[in-house]
Amino acid sequence: MTSIRQFLKTFYEWAKTLALVLLVAFLVRYFVLQPFVVEGSSMEPTLHSKQYVLVDKLNYRVRPPKRGEIIVFRFPGSPSLNYIKRIVGLPGETVEIKSGRVYINNNLLTEPYLNGNKTLISENLTTNFQKTIEPNEYFVLGDNRSHSSDSREWGVFPQTNIIGRAFLSVYPFDMAGLIAVPSYAF
């Protein structure tokens, strides 16, 4: 009888511990960090198809998104789809694309993450474009401009669509590390 009681007590302690671990994992997954798998080539050379990243879901609760950050968001045309792109235009700014270059409020945007690809926008997507962004809206572009469906096609989207900031590449292991965010002169 004592051994059964001891077994049940041990089992109960293990069950409590397992339940607590599962609860913490659930809370972290849905409110703090989310894994995301990059699909397609739109973020090359920064991120590649099948690359795994971690998404910080808390950061934008305490501060607004910044230019240059890579975000995961619900696609405006189909909220069940998640996309990953780089923030280029912020609320209140005017984004202009002229001769394949991106300008923010008439200032040329330097984009070191494009890895020397200075032909930024393919002719078939947009030759000239201008959009003033409303409050709480964002303009995003893929780093691989000629192979990206982004704000040039489907426009801006509200901050409420943003799931979080991709901050860490975790797989493949040879690409693991923090995801750099460039600094800008403006």
N, C-alpha and C positions, 0 to 999 in steps of 0.2 A: 504494500500500500504506500509506503514511504517513497519507493522508487517511482511509482506512478505520479505521485504528488510532485516529486522533484522534477520529473520529466515535464509535466504540465506547466510548472513554474518556469522552467528554462524555456519551453516552447513559447509561453506567453511573453517572456522578455525578448526573445528573438523576434516574435511577431510585432511587438511594439516598436522595436528598433527598425525593422524592415518597413513598417508603415510610415515611420518618421522620415526615413531616407527617401521613400517614394514621394512623400508629400513635399519635401525640400526639392527633390529633382523636378517635380511638377511645377512648383512655384518658380524655380530658376528658369526652366524652359519657357514658360509662358509669360513671365514678367521681367526677366533680367537678360538672358542670353538665348539666342536662337541660332542653330546651325543652318547654313544655306549652301546649296550646291549651285555653282555658276553653270548656266546652260548657254551654249553658243559662244561666238567669238566677239561679241560686241564690246567687251571690256579689255581686249588685248591691246597692248602688251602687258597691262597691269595685272589682269586676272584672266585665267584661261578656262575653257570649257572643262567641266568635271572637277574644278578646284573647289575645295571646301573652305568656307570662311565662317567666322563667328560674328554674329550681329548683336551689338549692344542696344538693348531696347529701353534702357533707362536714361541715357544721356540727354535725349531731347525733351525729357520731362523737366529738366532744370535749365536748359539753354537751347537757343534756336540752332538749327543746322547751319553749317558754315560752307562757304564755297570751297570746292575741292574735295569735300568728303564724299566717299562712296557710300551710297545708301541702298537699302532694300526697301521696296515700297509696293503697295498694291497698285497694279496697272489700272489707270483710269477707265479704260474701256471694258475691263472685265476684272472686278475686284478679287476674284478667286485666283488670279494669276499674280505671282510676285516677280518683279523685275529688279535688276541691279544696275545702277548707273551712277555717274558722278554729278554732283550739284555744280552747276555753272552759274545760274542766275538766281538771285535772292529777291525777296519781296521788295517792291518799290523800284527795282532797277529796270533799265531798258537793255535788253539783249538784242544785239544786231549781228547778223552774219553778212559780211561783204567779202566778195572775192575769196571765199573759202576760209576766212578768218573770223574769229569770234571777238566781238567788242562788247564791253559792259559800260554803259553810260559814256560811250565814245572813246573808251580806253581799250587798247588792244589787250586781250587776255593772253598772257604767256602761259603755255601749257607744257611743262617739262616732261610730264608723264606720257606724252604722245611719242616719245622715243625717236625724235628726229623726223617723224612723219609730218611735215609741214603742209601737206595737202590735206587740210583738215576736213573739208566738207566736199563730198562728191557732187558733181554738177546735177545728177539726176534727183537728189534729195532737196537741195535748196541752193539757189545761187545767191539770192538776196532775201533777207528775212529780218523783220523787226517786231519785237513784242515787249510791251511794258508789263511787268509782272505785278499782279495785285497783291494786297496784304495776305499773308499766310499761304502764298503759292510759291512753287519752285519750278525752275527750268533745269532739266537734266540732259546730259549727252553721254553716249558711250564713248570710250576712249578710241575704239576702232570706228571712226566716224563713217567710213564708207560701208560698214556692215552693222549698223545699229538702228534699231527702231527706237526713237526717243522723242523728246519734246519738239523736235522739228516736224515730226509727223502728227503726233497726237496732242501736242500742246502742253501747257503747264498743268499741275495738279495740286490739290490742297495738302497742307502739312499733315492733316489727319490720315492721309494715305501712307505716310512714312512709317515703316515698321521699326527701323533703326539703322544705325551706322555700322557698316562692315569695318571691323578694326583689326582682325587677326586672321591670317591665312593659316589653316591647320593641316591641309593635305592637298597635294602630295607633300611629303615631308621635306623634299629639297626646295620647296617654295614656301615653307612655313615661316611665319614672322609677322611683325606688325605691318599694317597697310599704311604706307606713308600718305600724309596729307600735305600738299604743297602750300607754301605761303605766297601771298600775292602783295603787290605794291599798293593796291587800293582795296 
